[in-house]
Amino acid sequence: MATEHGFIDLDQREGDPAGSDESPGERVPSRQRTALYLVGAFALGAALGGAGVATFQERRAQQAQPARVAVDAMAGPTSGGTGRGGNAEVDAQLTVVNAGSIPVMVRFVGAQETGVLVRESDQSLLLVPGSTGGIDVRLTVDCRMVSPNALPMRFSVQTPDQVTAEVTMPVELGTWYESVGALCSASPAATGRSPA
């Protein structure tokens, strides 16, 4: 719109009255607010995007690490047994721990040394990482050869991709030998007594 002296007022917005008293300096704060809003939105988007990228990269790094298979075992509780002919037979349980990074199916295979035999029970155990379970076994000990030494035990371990490996580890039998000792003490052949 033309004003006096033939000038066009470029600061006048459409719809404003020609004689508006608002000066150009009074419109600057609203422009600054808009600019600040845009900068803030950009910064927030960059922060969220950065966090998403970091999480994605962390997952990729975890997936890139090789799967680790590791199991541990220890003598668990016993549930009775018999002692005869100089031998003690005990029903016991192996406590097995999945110390690896992937789920595994574990089956006890067996253990044997002079005077000691641990038989399998054909029982399989599915363990997720960090979990614990029990496998029933049968322990037979020659009472004349009771030893506190750890016994190497064999386990079959299967991973989710159907790969099976055999793992051997020493297992301390201390808690089992408490039951074995009581049964051997009651066995006539072990104590040198003849049956009544």
VENSULRA-V925547 format. One record per helix or strand. SS is the DSSP state (A for helix, B for strand). FROM is the first residue (numbers start at 1). TO is the last residue. If there is no record, write none. Layout:
# VENSULRA-V925547
SS_FROM_TO / SS_FROM_TO
This chain:
# VENSULRA-V925547
B_2_2 / A_4_6 / B_8_8 / A_24_64 / B_71_84 / B_87_98 / B_104_113 / B_116_119 / B_124_127 / B_132_142 / A_143_145 / B_151_159 / B_164_171 / A_174_186 / A_188_191
